[in-house]
Amino acid sequence: MAGGFDIDHGSKGTMKQYPGNLTWYVKFTCIIAALGGLIFGYDIGISGGVTSMAPFLQRFFPSVYHKEELDTSTNQYCKFDDLKLTMFTSSLYLAALVASFFASWVTRKLGRRMSMLLGGLIFLVGAAINAFAVNIIMLIVGRLLLGVGVGFSMQSVPLYVSEMAPYKHRGSLNVVFQLAITIGIFAANLINYFTSKIKGGNGWRYSLGGAMVPALFIFISASFLPNTPNSMLEKGDNDKARAMLRHIRGVTDKEVEEEFNDILAASEASKQVKNPWKNIIKRQYRPQLVMAILIPFFQQITGINVVMFYAPVLFKTIGFGDNASLGSALITGTVNVLATLVSVYGTDKWGRRFLFLEGGIQLFVFQVLLGALIGWKFGVSGNVTELPKWYAIVVVVFICIYVAAFAWSWGPLGWLVPSEIFPLEIRSAAQCIVVSVNMFFTFLIAQLFLTMLCHMKFGLFLFFAFFVAVMTGFIYFFLPETKNIPIEEMSRVWREHWFWKKYTLQENQEGLQV
């Protein structure tokens, strides 16, 4: 039956069950690698807070400062609508999009670890330039370098964790990546709250420069991480790959033999593919290609970045004061971290589909309620001189419930599911598509959000709610359950799916482009 299914692989007696333990070594390497999400999260959180600080606006965006601080005639929805201001935020994601194509080659040829190293180093340089910026050019150059660092990290970290983790614990360990993103957002909100109080108007420099700390941590820690067995095999280090697989599974040579042979077979097939970009558009990979495009698209079109990028700006726009807006953003950051822990616990327990669907319903309901609530008080003019305290509390509570829904569903699963469904021969190219689509729509929303808010007013929330409804239906009908399935056995879920089986039943190795 369409949509209402969960494939019970064990009952068929044919799904392979690789032996292995969740060793402390695997926990350590996966968690350290997943902390690569810190740099992405920190940037998401820091940019919105900095762009709401008056000294920063006065120095780099005086026209916005004038509208926000001095002009009482401008519609409340439109005070931050400025092309240069949104370019400051969104330029990072455009750079990440372009960088992901180079990162795809590095990830495949030089290994996942090298891609993480480069990501941390380039992000470090970009953060330093932003901290010492004296003009808008330095700000944009710094943001572009930050984007390159993010592109490399997003390309490599989810793949690294998925390949290192035992299949029964792959979900929980991969969600640590999203947890790191949320911790980065929370840390940025906390730093913004305190730096905004620094006298002299240079608090924004400390906020932007603070990105050097997670970048330095990622660069140093990645230096000590091993490559994954899959990456070693791609480079022809078969003996090292076998030893590493045995080490991370905590079992004997004999027990690891079946999993090693399957990874080796996938690696040999991968080496025959000279151009994975041609291969990924073949009919047999249609399910993976569709998911690589639509999952990151839907993840961004939830509207979550409206809240995360511009939380202080958003709260300020709907009438909160400077400290209140930063404080409210800090609250949403806290909720984001705590709710992500739900996904860490439940991803491998309840499954990907359940969290996707529950989160989608919750997102839809509270997005509609937020649109109605803001529309009720602000109308289309946006001119409200004073808001009741109870109203402000309700807005913050609704936003927190909305953030929580994303944090335990589309946030982590938007990265986890694509990272685990691709066969090795197209994995780097497919992950590049995931990152590129994600960054493109992140850029687009970051660039257009403030203009859309100015023109659509409270209807913007209803605009995103429509897409949330569509994406929840898409998951119900077209995404099979992938929990507790070894990566090298993942093609099974497509062959047994009511819709995708017509594309994959004829799958054969002769079709590979060599």
VOGU-3710 file (C-alpha; in Angstrom, 3 decimals, decimal comma):
1> maggfdidhg> 0,000/0,000/0,000  1,350/3,408/-0,921  2,795/5,353/1,945  1,598/3,144/4,794  4,458/0,676/4,830  7,554/-0,219/6,759  9,667/-2,905/5,166  10,475/-5,671/7,653  13,817/-6,811/6,317  14,476/-9,281/9,068
11> skgtmkqypg> 11,315/-11,279/8,404  12,441/-12,089/4,874  15,588/-13,734/6,171  17,760/-12,284/3,436  18,997/-8,976/4,855  22,605/-9,272/5,981  23,400/-8,699/9,648  27,037/-7,677/9,991  28,598/-8,384/13,401  30,091/-5,438/15,238
21> nltwyvkftc> 30,103/-3,448/18,442  29,695/0,223/19,182  33,291/0,654/20,325  34,612/3,667/22,182  36,946/4,297/19,263  33,984/4,604/16,870  32,106/6,837/19,294  35,125/9,095/19,649  35,953/9,397/15,935  32,329/9,879/14,852
31> iiaalgglif> 31,601/12,496/17,507  34,817/14,416/16,778  34,056/14,349/13,053  30,431/15,334/13,605  31,562/18,400/15,527  32,394/19,777/12,087  28,803/20,998/12,211  29,867/23,588/14,795  31,211/25,948/12,148  27,993/25,845/10,133
41> gydigisggv> 25,822/26,320/13,203  27,941/29,117/14,614  27,675/31,060/11,390  23,904/30,579/11,130  23,476/31,923/14,649  26,042/34,705/14,566  25,013/36,506/11,386  21,460/37,319/12,477  22,603/38,716/15,828  25,371/40,812/14,321
51> tsmapflqrf> 23,044/42,321/11,707  20,721/43,484/14,480  23,514/45,360/16,336  23,297/49,122/15,826  27,099/49,783/15,729  27,549/47,137/13,020  24,698/48,554/10,940  25,899/52,122/11,431  29,396/51,243/10,210  28,629/48,970/7,232
61> fpsvyhkeel> 24,933/49,465/6,395  24,037/53,068/7,292  20,845/53,085/5,204  19,467/50,159/7,228  20,571/51,837/10,449  18,697/54,977/9,447  15,471/53,074/8,701  15,742/50,928/11,821  16,773/53,524/14,386  15,629/56,879/13,040
71> dtstnqyckf> 12,868/56,441/10,453  9,474/55,859/12,077  7,553/56,032/8,786  8,933/52,796/7,283  6,658/49,753/7,486  7,805/47,502/10,345  8,029/44,536/7,968  10,437/46,432/5,689  12,985/47,998/8,041  15,716/45,446/7,252
81> ddlkltmfts> 14,994/45,058/3,539  18,398/45,915/2,068  20,251/44,123/-0,763  23,730/44,643/0,715  22,670/43,413/4,137  21,182/40,202/2,785  24,219/39,696/0,544  26,410/39,804/3,659  24,459/36,860/5,065  23,750/34,892/1,898
91> slylaalvas> 27,136/35,162/0,144  28,460/32,407/2,395  25,963/29,898/1,039  26,665/30,761/-2,576  30,362/30,128/-1,928  29,524/26,840/-0,170  27,541/25,749/-3,219  30,473/26,315/-5,584  32,993/24,835/-3,141  31,000/21,612/-2,788
101> ffaswvtrkl> 31,915/20,630/-6,373  35,636/20,903/-5,586  35,041/19,198/-2,241  33,411/16,268/-4,060  36,671/15,587/-5,920  38,782/16,005/-2,777  36,470/13,725/-0,787  36,700/10,963/-3,360  40,352/11,228/-4,350  42,051/12,355/-1,131
111> grrmsmllgg> 39,615/11,095/1,483  36,939/12,450/3,805  39,497/13,520/6,419  41,393/15,786/4,006  38,155/17,527/3,065  37,451/18,202/6,763  40,972/19,566/7,261  40,641/21,989/4,363  37,200/23,050/5,541  38,444/23,951/9,012
121> liflvgaain> 41,514/25,814/7,717  39,662/27,938/5,141  36,888/28,749/7,605  39,549/29,898/10,099  40,987/32,376/7,595  37,545/33,715/6,684  36,629/34,265/10,348  39,857/36,220/10,939  39,185/38,502/7,948  35,634/39,215/9,187
131> afavniimli> 36,829/40,004/12,688  39,243/42,668/11,406  37,033/43,994/8,594  37,164/47,743/7,979  34,914/47,860/4,910  32,168/45,921/3,184  34,629/44,280/0,753  36,524/42,618/3,607  33,227/41,451/5,093  32,117/39,803/1,855
141> vgrlllgvgv> 35,545/38,215/1,173  35,546/36,797/4,688  32,033/35,448/4,211  32,999/33,809/0,911  35,913/32,012/2,590  33,613/30,909/5,392  31,339/29,480/2,713  34,161/27,489/1,141  34,952/26,016/4,560  31,305/25,124/5,128
151> gfsmqsvply> 31,062/23,514/1,682  34,010/21,201/2,373  32,725/20,275/5,836  29,155/19,564/4,731  30,456/17,400/1,903  32,672/15,213/4,061  31,319/14,958/7,612  27,996/13,121/7,005  29,747/10,637/4,687  32,546/10,073/7,206
161> vsemapykhr> 30,171/9,296/10,065  27,900/7,065/7,952  30,881/4,998/6,770  32,486/4,657/10,216  29,395/3,885/12,290  27,911/0,371/12,697  24,670/0,275/10,711  22,488/-0,197/13,818  23,860/3,005/15,347  24,407/5,017/12,161
171> gslnvvfqla> 21,377/7,222/12,728  22,193/8,281/16,275  25,859/8,982/15,523  25,024/10,936/12,377  22,486/13,059/14,221  25,391/14,280/16,372  26,329/16,332/13,288  23,013/18,184/13,500  23,435/18,418/17,281  26,768/20,160/16,661
181> itigifaanl> 25,020/22,597/14,313  22,465/23,419/17,010  25,190/23,826/19,645  26,969/26,202/17,287  23,762/28,223/16,854  23,211/28,328/20,620  26,812/29,378/21,297  26,519/32,132/18,681  23,275/33,428/20,207  24,849/33,422/23,657
191> inyftskikg> 27,936/35,276/22,425  25,790/37,803/20,561  23,778/38,473/23,706  26,891/39,452/25,662  28,935/41,113/22,906  26,001/43,406/22,107  26,535/44,931/25,567  30,244/45,700/25,040  30,877/49,433/25,157  32,663/51,103/22,283
201> gngwryslgg> 30,593/49,476/19,521  33,077/46,678/18,674  31,133/43,756/20,109  30,342/42,530/16,604  34,079/41,934/16,011  34,210/39,476/18,900  31,098/37,744/17,578  32,482/37,297/14,065  35,994/36,465/15,290  34,610/33,823/17,638
211> amvpalfifi> 34,152/31,588/14,584  37,917/31,004/14,677  37,533/28,856/17,810  35,390/26,039/16,314  37,355/26,289/13,044  40,649/25,755/14,875  39,158/22,870/16,823  37,939/21,175/13,626  41,288/21,621/11,892  43,326/20,216/14,805
221> sasflpntpn> 40,976/17,330/15,614  40,635/16,268/11,960  44,424/15,975/11,815  44,216/13,013/14,189  41,198/11,265/12,674  41,709/8,110/10,591  40,275/7,715/7,100  37,247/5,469/6,733  37,671/1,903/5,393  35,707/2,941/2,283
231> smlekgdndk> 38,072/5,845/1,661  41,124/3,606/2,150  39,767/1,124/-0,365  39,135/3,891/-2,909  42,848/4,734/-2,642  43,874/1,052/-2,929  44,942/0,511/0,716  43,156/-2,840/1,120  45,157/-4,142/4,086  44,798/-0,884/6,001
241> aramlrhirg> 41,088/-0,832/5,219  40,595/-4,361/6,566  42,547/-3,545/9,723  40,593/-0,339/10,255  37,246/-2,088/9,742  38,220/-4,772/12,242  39,325/-2,094/14,702  36,192/0,052/14,499  33,837/-2,967/14,664  35,716/-4,540/17,586
251> vtdkeveeef> 35,552/-8,070/16,118  37,914/-10,686/14,693  39,202/-10,972/11,108  36,762/-13,787/10,426  33,759/-11,898/11,750  34,521/-8,794/9,719  35,161/-10,718/6,489  31,641/-10,518/5,046  31,272/-6,762/5,562  34,790/-6,141/4,241
261> ndilaaseas> 34,126/-8,177/1,098  30,905/-6,256/0,424  32,653/-2,896/0,859  35,510/-4,139/-1,331  33,066/-5,198/-4,060  31,401/-1,782/-3,911  34,817/-0,126/-4,095  35,826/-2,153/-7,159  32,549/-1,220/-8,852  33,178/2,391/-7,901
271> kqvknpwkni> 36,630/2,359/-9,507  35,086/1,290/-12,804  33,068/4,491/-12,801  35,236/7,140/-14,396  32,466/9,722/-14,398  30,016/9,367/-11,467  28,148/12,458/-12,711  27,066/10,571/-15,836  26,238/7,514/-13,792  23,991/9,215/-11,271
281> ikrqyrpqlv> 21,471/10,245/-13,932  20,965/6,636/-15,045  17,544/5,083/-14,464  18,716/2,657/-11,775  19,820/5,580/-9,571  16,618/7,593/-10,077  15,389/7,153/-6,461  18,706/8,354/-5,012  18,880/11,298/-7,410  15,356/12,415/-6,558
291> mailipffqq> 16,097/12,202/-2,825  19,418/14,037/-3,273  17,504/16,959/-4,791  14,176/17,037/-2,966  15,210/16,293/0,631  17,621/19,265/0,921  15,161/21,434/-1,025  12,341/20,623/1,372  14,665/21,012/4,372  15,282/24,644/3,464
301> itginvvmfy> 11,768/25,453/2,294  10,439/24,643/5,770  11,347/28,249/6,524  13,567/27,284/9,443  16,331/29,602/8,283  13,894/32,486/8,503  14,034/31,900/12,245  17,667/30,832/12,576  19,335/33,418/10,317  17,251/36,325/11,376
311> apvlfktigf> 15,846/35,397/14,793  16,985/38,663/16,440  15,949/40,642/13,338  12,620/38,805/13,239  11,878/39,449/16,906  12,914/43,056/16,487  10,701/43,352/13,409  7,652/42,170/15,350  8,231/44,728/18,054  10,743/43,317/20,553
321> gdnaslgsal> 13,506/45,578/21,886  17,229/45,009/21,261  17,946/42,921/24,371  14,581/41,167/24,210  15,164/40,100/20,603  18,607/38,671/21,320  17,294/37,018/24,478  14,413/35,421/22,603  16,837/34,146/19,978  18,882/32,624/22,799
331> itgtvnvlat> 15,786/30,791/24,013  15,105/29,322/20,566  18,748/28,236/20,365  18,403/26,374/23,660  15,247/24,630/22,448  17,027/23,704/19,229  19,808/21,895/21,097  17,505/20,058/23,526  15,076/18,951/20,808  17,920/17,561/18,691
341> lvsvygtdkw> 18,704/15,179/21,575  15,276/13,640/20,961  16,457/12,715/17,469  19,747/11,317/18,795  17,669/8,973/20,959  14,859/8,168/18,563  16,298/8,025/15,034  17,413/4,392/15,297  14,593/3,496/17,707  11,504/4,947/16,008
351> grrflflegg> 12,806/5,226/12,461  13,335/8,019/9,965  9,809/8,046/8,536  8,059/8,501/11,881  10,181/11,524/12,821  9,876/13,039/9,334  6,074/12,764/9,392  5,517/13,873/12,994  7,881/16,803/12,543  6,205/17,850/9,307
361> iqlfvfqvll> 2,740/17,929/10,887  4,009/19,925/13,867  5,841/22,389/11,613  2,717/22,952/9,524  0,378/23,549/12,459  2,574/26,052/14,260  3,632/27,856/11,116  -0,026/28,541/10,332  -0,636/29,639/13,933  2,361/31,996/13,809
371> galigwkfgv> 1,158/33,544/10,568  -2,310/34,074/12,040  -0,917/35,467/15,300  1,413/37,976/13,629  -1,223/38,924/11,065  -3,765/39,547/13,845  -1,575/42,095/15,631  0,383/43,641/12,765  -1,997/43,380/9,825  -0,411/44,597/6,589
381> sgnvtelpkw> 0,855/47,934/7,884  3,159/46,437/10,477  2,877/49,588/12,553  2,394/48,581/16,184  3,754/50,828/18,904  3,428/48,455/21,841  2,834/44,729/22,208  1,192/43,081/25,239  3,549/40,916/27,275  1,321/37,863/26,898
391> yaivvvvfic> 1,418/38,228/23,117  5,226/38,297/23,053  5,343/35,182/25,239  2,929/33,296/22,978  4,953/34,225/19,862  8,170/32,948/21,470  6,455/29,722/22,647  5,027/29,027/19,175  8,399/29,676/17,542  10,065/27,327/20,066
401> iyvaafawsw> 7,584/24,534/19,293  8,200/25,112/15,596  11,998/25,023/16,101  11,697/21,840/18,199  9,786/20,089/15,403  12,530/20,877/12,902  15,297/19,972/15,361  14,135/16,394/15,866  12,999/15,739/12,318  13,966/17,623/9,171
411> gplgwlvpse> 17,089/19,169/10,691  19,092/15,991/11,376  17,297/13,674/8,954  17,806/16,068/6,065  21,515/15,253/6,323  21,340/11,681/7,650  19,067/10,059/5,060  20,920/11,338/1,958  24,278/10,307/3,472  23,186/6,684/3,918
421> ifpleirsaa> 21,259/5,896/0,731  23,939/6,328/-1,934  26,002/3,387/-3,267  29,740/3,981/-3,178  30,151/4,462/-6,934  28,003/7,615/-6,889  28,391/8,623/-3,227  30,686/11,644/-3,588  28,782/13,052/-6,572  25,423/12,484/-4,900
431> qcivvsvnmf> 26,548/14,118/-1,655  27,786/17,051/-3,722  24,272/17,406/-5,149  22,811/17,308/-1,635  25,144/20,049/-0,407  24,720/22,144/-3,563  20,917/22,025/-3,493  20,914/22,756/0,233  23,280/25,693/-0,109  21,503/27,076/-3,184
441> ftfliaqlfl> 18,139/27,272/-1,462  19,758/28,453/1,761  21,317/31,257/-0,296  18,066/31,990/-2,090  16,020/32,187/1,100  18,681/34,213/2,908  18,855/36,634/-0,012  15,119/36,978/-0,540  13,680/36,559/2,958  13,737/40,186/4,072
451> tmlchmkfgl> 12,302/41,331/0,731  9,620/38,628/0,935  8,824/39,663/4,512  8,451/43,271/3,344  6,031/42,333/0,534  4,232/39,243/1,872  4,042/40,371/5,504  2,618/37,665/7,795  1,642/35,676/4,675  5,278/34,551/4,454
461> flffaffvav> 4,616/32,004/7,192  1,672/30,612/5,227  3,871/30,460/2,109  6,323/28,162/3,896  3,463/26,190/5,514  2,233/25,190/2,046  5,602/23,614/1,213  5,706/21,870/4,589  2,408/20,187/3,700  3,755/19,125/0,296
471> mtgfiyfflp> 7,007/17,716/1,704  5,202/15,741/4,417  3,062/14,095/1,738  6,186/13,361/-0,299  7,791/11,541/2,640  4,627/9,521/3,308  4,379/8,208/-0,223  7,945/8,042/-1,527  10,527/7,555/1,256  11,047/3,979/2,503
481> etknipieem> 12,358/3,279/5,997  16,174/3,042/6,117  16,903/2,391/9,792  19,094/-0,594/10,756  20,061/-1,334/7,132  23,755/-1,627/6,162  24,785/0,985/3,604  25,968/-1,622/1,118  22,543/-3,332/1,353  20,528/-0,124/0,954
491> srvwrehwfw> 19,515/-0,824/-2,658  17,096/-3,398/-1,242  14,692/-0,728/0,075  14,217/0,718/-3,412  13,613/-2,681/-5,019  10,811/-3,353/-2,516  9,200/0,095/-2,645  5,803/0,309/-4,376  6,906/3,162/-6,663  10,699/3,009/-6,988
501> kkytlqenqe> 10,895/-0,717/-7,767  10,084/-0,078/-11,421  13,345/1,895/-11,702  15,600/-0,495/-9,803  14,428/-4,025/-10,628  16,562/-4,033/-13,780  19,658/-2,847/-11,900  22,861/-4,466/-13,116  26,539/-3,710/-13,078  26,802/-3,809/-16,868
511> glqv> 25,063/-0,438/-16,963  27,938/1,382/-15,279  29,600/4,146/-17,288  33,294/3,318/-17,556
//
